[in-house]
Amino acid sequence: MILIDGKKAAAELRGELKLEVSELKEKFNKVPGLTVILIGDLTPSQIYVRNKEKSANEVGLKSEVIKYPDSVDEKTVLEKIAELNRDSSVSGILVQLPLPKHIDKQKVIEAIVPGKDVDGFHPMNVGNLSSGYESSVPCTPLGCYLLIKKIEPNLSGKKAVVIGRSNLNGKPMTQLLLKENCTVTITHSKTKDLKGECLKGDIIVAAVGIPELVKADWIKKDAIVIDVGINKTEKGIVGDVAFEEVSKVAKALTPVPGGVGPMTIACLLKNTIECFKRSQK
Ligand code: GUN
């Protein structure tokens, strides 16, 4: 079984991005800039944002974090986004989710100009991705896609099963696999015979948020299994895949932690650089 080392893959990607940033600096005499807006004091969000900042600095991006208290009003946030939209030193804007209840998430997402939407959440980017046009692609599915391609460069005709239909993961993952000519089945919590569907998959992407849902007898021999889940349980953080037993059947499997997670952040940096490059065209 190939244990897919997301930490190593992410470090390699950051190495490539660092080189690219230095080339861009040479060519344009400036570096891509990422601005993250963090609202409130949720611990996981703070940790993510700290890691994003650290990684951005490592590859040589200009990075800035703007922090607001939980009580900040929506108008203040929207005005800040408008200001960042106009700022030519800002290539990418990310508003860390989740947001406090009094702030309309969709309004915030749509306030970011699509060209600076490094999350790929803006309807324009969602539409462009599903139409097969150039777009920002959400970081987590992009990271999964790159890991899958490392194991299997030619995905044409493969059967892929995506578990979960979220806008963040399942739906964009499906679009990326379709672009690679996979036959994709999207499954979710209401799917009948989820096990039967999974058994058909050459590739399984589990992004449903149910601890250790995917068992060994759900997996076709030699399938590639990507675990997007991060579930807090009594025994610590586990994924959506029962790692021990599935590792005996799968051809390749991502661990949790150390699989998809590190790639998500590296892909955010990649998206920031892509936004910068498109803005220079
Ligand atoms: N919170 C958890 N994951 C994400 C993400 O990919 N983007 C944003 N903006 N917030 C998140």
Residues whose N, C-alpha, C, O or C-beta is under 5 A from the ligand:
A	BS01	GUN	L94 V95 Q96 L97 P98 D119
